[in-house]
Amino acid sequence: MTISTAENSALRERFAPEGSLLRRQQQRMLEMMVWLDSVCRRHRIPYWLGSGTLLGAMRHGGFIPWDDDVDIEFRREDYLKLINILQQETASTDYAIQTHETDPGYFFTYAKLRDRRSVLTEQTGYDSIFDLRGIYLDLFPFESMPASLHWISNRTFGRVYKVMKNPEYNRQQQVRRTSAIYRFNQRYIFPVLRALSGLSSSRLLHYSPGIPFESVRDPEELFPLSNIIFEGHHFMAPRNPEAYLRRLYGDWQRLPDIDKIQTHTSAITFK
């Protein structure tokens, strides 16, 4: 932890005091993380805590006090194995794996592990056409791909946002149109981009096609994976978390302007 215990405690008391809605959300996400970690270790699926979740582990020893999501990252081949495993593993649990195949209204090209005992509403409104809307963990696949090809994938996927922002479409039309864009990309555009990537010597990992984030991961900073403590539990992490965080955030130890912090969630109901 790179800030004092007293400062960290004060931030938690300000943003997520015990019993608050945000703290309850964080505790539910932690429960899901522990469960997912056990599945991954049992099936020997490597993963690593990423982005703000890793930043929280390094700077705060757990959740960034105001954070309301969890980012878990995988190599694409491991991600695909995990998605198949989770189809069975979640069957008798309070969790569900959300992909376009399990939820036709879900148009993102990465998966979410959802909690069935809650209902969450996000500020973007994109989740209005999803069937699964509980508290979630984001599961992100990464693969080797030149930045130019990843940029193309984002432009082709970006058409779904135009559909979601068009006030003339009702929910059924939004589902139908975003599904058509998703299927076209998965069937034609993304395989071509992957084939072209195979001709490249790029060793850096990008988010898989269609995931609208531009930052990259360096395998030398990731592997072999290490372990890190997050909220008192051990999770997998990059080999060199400091280098990973510098790549994403620069001076990652510095706190942001606390008065300008925004969250993703607008409402949560616990069942």
C-alpha positions as CSV (number, residue, x, y, z in Angstrom):
1,M,0.0,0.0,0.0
2,T,1.5,3.3,-1.0
3,I,-0.7,5.7,1.0
4,S,-0.9,5.8,4.7
5,T,-3.4,3.5,6.6
6,A,-5.0,6.6,8.1
7,E,-5.5,8.3,4.7
8,N,-6.9,5.1,3.2
9,S,-9.3,4.6,6.1
10,A,-10.5,8.2,5.7
11,L,-11.1,7.7,2.0
12,R,-13.0,4.5,2.6
13,E,-15.1,6.2,5.3
14,R,-15.9,9.1,2.9
15,F,-16.8,7.0,-0.2
16,A,-17.7,3.5,1.0
17,P,-18.4,3.3,4.7
18,E,-19.5,-0.1,6.1
19,G,-23.1,-0.7,5.3
20,S,-23.3,1.8,2.5
21,L,-24.6,0.8,-0.9
22,L,-21.2,1.0,-2.6
23,R,-19.5,-1.0,0.2
24,R,-22.2,-3.7,-0.1
25,Q,-21.5,-3.8,-3.9
26,Q,-17.8,-4.1,-3.3
27,Q,-18.3,-6.9,-0.9
28,R,-20.5,-8.7,-3.4
29,M,-17.9,-8.3,-6.1
30,L,-15.2,-9.6,-3.7
31,E,-17.3,-12.7,-3.0
32,M,-17.5,-13.2,-6.8
33,M,-13.8,-12.7,-7.2
34,V,-13.0,-15.3,-4.6
35,W,-15.4,-17.8,-6.3
36,L,-14.0,-17.1,-9.8
37,D,-10.4,-17.4,-8.5
38,S,-11.2,-20.9,-7.1
39,V,-12.7,-21.9,-10.5
40,C,-9.6,-20.6,-12.4
41,R,-7.1,-22.3,-10.1
42,R,-9.0,-25.6,-10.1
43,H,-9.0,-25.6,-13.9
44,R,-5.6,-24.1,-14.2
45,I,-6.8,-21.0,-16.1
46,P,-4.3,-18.1,-15.6
47,Y,-5.7,-14.6,-15.2
48,W,-4.5,-11.3,-13.6
49,L,-6.1,-8.4,-11.9
50,G,-6.1,-5.5,-14.2
51,S,-6.6,-1.7,-14.6
52,G,-8.2,-0.1,-11.6
53,T,-8.5,-3.3,-9.7
54,L,-4.8,-3.9,-9.7
55,L,-4.3,-0.2,-8.9
56,G,-6.5,-0.6,-5.9
57,A,-4.6,-3.7,-4.8
58,M,-1.3,-1.8,-5.0
59,R,-2.3,1.6,-3.7
60,H,-5.1,0.7,-1.3
61,G,-4.7,-3.0,-0.5
62,G,-8.1,-3.6,-2.1
63,F,-10.8,-1.6,-3.8
64,I,-10.1,1.9,-4.7
65,P,-12.5,3.4,-2.1
66,W,-14.8,4.9,-4.8
67,D,-14.5,2.1,-7.3
68,D,-17.6,0.2,-8.4
69,D,-16.3,-2.4,-10.9
70,V,-13.7,-5.1,-11.2
71,D,-11.4,-5.8,-14.2
72,I,-10.0,-9.3,-14.7
73,E,-7.8,-10.0,-17.7
74,F,-6.8,-13.1,-19.7
75,R,-5.0,-14.2,-22.7
76,R,-7.7,-14.9,-25.3
77,E,-7.1,-18.7,-25.4
78,D,-7.5,-18.9,-21.7
79,Y,-10.5,-16.7,-21.7
80,L,-12.3,-18.9,-24.3
81,K,-11.6,-22.0,-22.1
82,L,-13.0,-20.2,-19.1
83,I,-16.2,-19.1,-20.8
84,N,-16.9,-22.8,-21.7
85,I,-16.1,-23.9,-18.1
86,L,-18.3,-21.2,-16.6
87,Q,-21.3,-22.4,-18.5
88,Q,-21.3,-25.5,-16.3
89,E,-19.8,-24.0,-13.1
90,T,-22.5,-21.3,-12.8
91,A,-25.4,-23.6,-13.3
92,S,-26.1,-24.3,-9.6
93,T,-24.8,-21.0,-8.2
94,D,-26.1,-17.4,-7.7
95,Y,-23.9,-16.3,-10.7
96,A,-24.4,-16.3,-14.5
97,I,-21.9,-15.8,-17.3
98,Q,-23.1,-13.1,-19.7
99,T,-22.1,-13.1,-23.3
100,H,-24.0,-12.5,-26.5
101,E,-24.8,-16.2,-26.6
102,T,-26.3,-16.3,-23.2
103,D,-28.0,-12.9,-23.4
104,P,-29.0,-11.8,-26.9
105,G,-29.2,-8.2,-25.9
106,Y,-25.7,-8.1,-24.7
107,F,-23.6,-6.7,-27.5
108,F,-20.1,-6.3,-25.9
109,T,-17.3,-8.6,-27.1
110,Y,-16.1,-9.4,-23.6
111,A,-17.9,-11.3,-20.9
112,K,-19.3,-10.4,-17.5
113,L,-19.8,-12.6,-14.6
114,R,-23.2,-11.5,-13.2
115,D,-24.7,-11.9,-9.7
116,R,-28.3,-13.1,-9.8
117,R,-29.2,-11.6,-6.4
118,S,-29.0,-8.0,-7.4
119,V,-30.2,-5.6,-10.1
120,L,-27.8,-2.8,-11.2
121,T,-28.5,0.2,-13.4
122,E,-25.6,1.8,-15.2
123,Q,-25.5,5.5,-16.1
124,T,-24.9,4.9,-19.8
125,G,-28.2,3.1,-20.2
126,Y,-26.7,0.5,-22.5
127,D,-27.7,-2.2,-20.1
128,S,-31.4,-1.4,-20.7
129,I,-31.6,-4.2,-23.4
130,F,-29.7,-6.8,-21.3
131,D,-31.5,-9.7,-19.6
132,L,-28.8,-10.1,-17.0
133,R,-28.3,-6.9,-15.0
134,G,-26.8,-7.9,-11.6
135,I,-23.6,-6.8,-10.1
136,Y,-20.7,-8.0,-12.2
137,L,-17.1,-8.6,-12.9
138,D,-15.6,-7.6,-16.3
139,L,-13.7,-10.4,-18.0
140,F,-11.4,-9.1,-20.7
141,P,-9.5,-11.2,-23.3
142,F,-6.2,-9.9,-24.8
143,E,-4.4,-11.0,-27.9
144,S,-1.5,-10.0,-30.1
145,M,-2.7,-7.4,-32.7
146,P,-1.2,-4.3,-34.2
147,A,-2.7,-1.1,-33.0
148,S,-3.9,-0.2,-36.5
149,L,-6.0,-3.3,-36.8
150,H,-7.4,-2.9,-33.3
151,W,-8.4,0.6,-34.3
152,I,-10.3,-0.8,-37.2
153,S,-12.1,-3.3,-35.0
154,N,-13.3,-0.5,-32.7
155,R,-14.7,1.4,-35.6
156,T,-16.7,-1.5,-36.9
157,F,-18.0,-2.4,-33.4
158,G,-18.7,1.3,-32.7
159,R,-21.9,1.1,-34.9
160,V,-23.7,-0.5,-31.9
161,Y,-23.4,2.8,-30.0
162,K,-25.2,4.6,-32.8
163,V,-28.0,2.1,-32.6
164,M,-28.3,2.5,-28.8
165,K,-28.3,6.3,-29.0
166,N,-31.0,6.4,-31.7
167,P,-34.3,7.4,-29.9
168,E,-36.4,6.0,-32.8
169,Y,-35.5,2.4,-32.0
170,N,-37.5,0.5,-29.4
171,R,-35.9,-2.3,-27.3
172,Q,-36.7,-5.0,-29.7
173,Q,-35.2,-3.1,-32.6
174,Q,-32.1,-2.3,-30.6
175,V,-31.6,-6.0,-29.8
176,R,-32.1,-7.0,-33.4
177,R,-29.8,-4.3,-34.9
178,T,-27.0,-4.7,-32.3
179,S,-27.1,-8.5,-32.7
180,A,-26.7,-8.1,-36.5
181,I,-23.6,-5.9,-36.0
182,Y,-22.2,-8.3,-33.5
183,R,-22.7,-11.4,-35.7
184,F,-21.3,-9.6,-38.8
185,N,-18.1,-8.6,-36.9
186,Q,-17.6,-12.0,-35.3
187,R,-18.2,-13.9,-38.6
188,Y,-16.3,-11.7,-41.0
189,I,-14.4,-8.7,-39.7
190,F,-12.7,-10.0,-36.7
191,P,-11.4,-13.3,-38.3
192,V,-9.9,-11.2,-41.1
193,L,-8.2,-8.9,-38.6
194,R,-6.9,-11.9,-36.7
195,A,-5.5,-13.4,-39.9
196,L,-3.7,-10.2,-40.7
197,S,-2.4,-10.0,-37.2
198,G,-0.8,-13.4,-37.7
199,L,1.5,-11.7,-40.3
200,S,2.7,-9.1,-37.8
201,S,5.6,-9.4,-35.4
202,S,3.9,-7.4,-32.7
203,R,4.4,-8.9,-29.3
204,L,2.2,-6.5,-27.4
205,L,-1.2,-7.6,-26.3
206,H,-4.3,-5.5,-27.2
207,Y,-7.9,-5.9,-26.0
208,S,-9.5,-8.4,-28.3
209,P,-11.3,-6.9,-31.3
210,G,-14.4,-4.9,-30.5
211,I,-13.4,-4.0,-27.0
212,P,-13.3,-0.2,-27.1
213,F,-10.2,0.5,-25.0
214,E,-6.8,1.3,-26.5
215,S,-4.3,0.5,-23.8
216,V,-1.8,-2.4,-24.4
217,R,-0.2,-5.0,-22.2
218,D,3.5,-6.1,-22.4
219,P,3.9,-9.9,-21.9
220,E,7.2,-9.2,-20.2
221,E,5.4,-7.2,-17.5
222,L,2.8,-9.9,-17.1
223,F,4.4,-13.3,-17.2
224,P,5.1,-15.4,-15.2
225,L,2.2,-14.3,-13.1
226,S,2.6,-13.4,-9.4
227,N,0.2,-13.1,-6.6
228,I,-1.2,-10.1,-4.8
229,I,-3.4,-9.4,-1.7
230,F,-6.7,-7.7,-2.4
231,E,-9.1,-7.2,0.5
232,G,-7.3,-9.9,2.5
233,H,-7.4,-12.5,-0.3
234,H,-4.8,-13.8,-2.7
235,F,-5.3,-13.3,-6.4
236,M,-3.2,-13.6,-9.5
237,A,-1.4,-10.5,-10.7
238,P,1.2,-9.3,-13.3
239,R,4.8,-10.3,-12.6
240,N,5.7,-6.6,-12.5
241,P,2.6,-4.7,-11.3
242,E,4.5,-1.4,-11.0
243,A,5.6,-1.4,-14.6
244,Y,2.0,-2.4,-15.7
245,L,0.5,0.5,-13.7
246,R,3.1,3.0,-15.0
247,R,2.2,2.0,-18.6
248,L,-1.5,2.7,-17.9
249,Y,-1.5,5.5,-15.5
250,G,1.9,7.1,-15.3
251,D,2.3,8.3,-11.7
252,W,-0.1,5.6,-10.4
253,Q,0.6,6.4,-6.7
254,R,-0.8,9.8,-7.0
255,L,-4.5,10.2,-6.0
256,P,-6.8,11.9,-8.4
257,D,-8.8,15.0,-7.7
258,I,-11.2,13.5,-5.1
259,D,-13.9,16.1,-5.8
260,K,-14.1,15.1,-9.5
261,I,-14.6,11.4,-9.0
262,Q,-17.5,9.7,-10.8
263,T,-18.9,6.2,-10.6
264,H,-20.5,3.9,-13.3
265,T,-23.6,2.8,-11.3
266,S,-26.7,4.8,-10.8
267,A,-28.8,2.4,-8.8
268,I,-28.6,-1.1,-7.2
269,T,-31.2,-3.3,-5.7
270,F,-30.3,-6.3,-3.6
271,K,-32.7,-9.2,-3.7
